[in-house]
Amino acid sequence: MARKKTPGVKKRLGKKNSQTKWAPFWTVPKAHGKGRVVHPIRNTAIKRNWKRGRLKV
């Protein structure tokens, strides 16, 4: 990728970066029930890592 990024590319990269974060902790009981112990990453739709998958930005 280029060293100097255009504003549009920066905006798209920022959106992709926020999509890889865990879901908030309060979504777990809402989605799986009060007593169930589940990791918040299970509620995250897009699971991407910088090393595993490349972005077509």
trRosetta pair geometry for C-beta under 8 A, 3 or more apart (Angstrom, degrees):
i j d omega theta_ij theta_ji phi_ij phi_ji
1 5 7.2 6 158 -88 114 103
1 57 7.9 14 -114 68 126 110
2 5 6.2 148 81 -82 98 56
5 9 4.6 -121 -172 86 101 121
5 10 5.0 123 117 -59 124 87
5 13 7.3 -32 -172 3 157 143
6 9 4.9 90 56 8 79 103
6 10 7.1 -144 93 -6 40 89
7 10 5.6 -56 -147 37 33 114
7 11 6.3 37 155 -23 67 105
8 11 5.6 -53 -150 33 31 113
8 12 6.5 27 154 -14 65 105
9 12 5.8 -56 -148 39 33 108
9 13 6.2 33 154 -18 67 108
9 57 5.7 102 -146 144 84 113
10 13 5.8 -56 -144 39 29 111
10 14 6.3 33 155 -23 63 107
11 14 5.8 -55 -150 33 28 113
11 15 6.7 28 153 -18 62 104
12 15 5.8 -52 -151 33 34 111
12 16 6.5 31 153 -15 66 106
12 57 5.0 162 109 -145 131 111
13 16 5.7 -55 -147 39 33 110
13 17 6.2 37 153 -24 65 106
13 55 7.4 134 -108 95 74 163
13 57 6.0 46 -67 -147 80 169
14 17 5.6 -53 -146 33 31 114
14 18 6.6 25 157 -15 64 104
15 18 6.1 -59 -151 36 31 105
15 19 6.6 32 151 -24 64 107
16 19 5.6 -55 -150 30 34 115
16 20 7.1 32 156 -24 63 102
16 48 7.3 -46 180 70 98 151
16 55 5.8 26 -156 -113 170 147
16 57 7.2 -98 -14 -76 148 127
17 20 6.4 -58 -159 25 33 108
17 21 8.0 45 147 -35 59 95
18 21 6.1 -35 -165 2 46 117
19 45 7.7 -57 -172 68 99 92
19 46 4.6 9 151 62 113 137
19 48 7.4 38 99 24 101 118
20 44 7.6 59 -164 172 30 140
20 46 6.4 -77 -85 107 56 96
20 47 7.1 89 -139 -139 75 32
20 48 5.1 -91 -98 57 114 83
20 49 7.5 136 -154 -79 138 40
21 44 7.2 -160 92 -118 41 136
22 39 8.0 -91 -138 159 122 85
22 40 4.4 70 174 103 113 115
22 41 5.2 -68 -116 -76 90 68
22 44 6.0 -103 -135 -50 36 133
23 27 4.7 -71 150 53 122 145
23 28 7.7 141 95 -54 117 73
23 40 4.7 -148 62 178 79 93
23 41 7.2 166 11 -96 85 20
23 42 7.9 -67 22 64 128 51
23 43 3.7 -49 14 87 163 110
23 44 5.0 -154 -35 -62 89 75
24 27 5.3 105 69 -12 78 101
24 40 7.0 -139 93 -149 14 137
25 28 6.2 -36 -174 3 50 114
25 40 5.7 -78 -95 -74 51 135
26 29 7.1 -49 -165 37 50 96
26 30 6.6 48 145 -16 70 116
27 30 5.3 -68 -150 46 41 117
27 31 5.6 27 159 -14 79 114
27 40 6.8 93 59 -139 102 92
27 43 5.0 168 117 142 129 169
28 31 6.4 -66 -142 42 22 98
28 32 5.8 -31 -180 29 63 115
28 36 7.4 -143 162 91 93 92
28 38 5.3 -179 -151 66 108 95
28 40 5.8 -87 -58 -90 110 71
28 42 7.9 79 -114 56 89 108
28 43 6.8 -131 -83 -23 60 136
29 32 6.8 -77 -118 60 23 76
29 33 6.6 -61 -154 113 61 21
29 34 4.9 38 -153 -108 114 46
29 36 7.4 154 -110 50 57 83
31 38 8.0 -88 84 70 106 147
31 43 5.6 157 16 -102 164 121
32 36 4.2 -106 135 81 111 142
32 38 4.9 98 2 5 172 143
32 42 7.9 42 -56 95 136 137
33 36 4.6 82 67 -4 96 114
38 42 5.2 -66 167 34 114 146
38 43 7.9 97 120 -33 123 95
39 42 5.6 113 73 -16 75 97
40 43 5.9 -54 -168 33 57 107
40 44 7.3 63 139 -31 73 100
41 44 5.3 -46 -157 18 51 120
41 47 7.0 69 179 -106 104 115
44 47 6.1 105 103 -73 111 81
48 52 7.1 -152 -163 70 55 107
48 53 5.1 -86 -146 57 93 128
48 55 7.9 68 173 -70 151 95
49 52 4.2 68 61 14 105 106
49 53 6.6 104 51 18 61 84
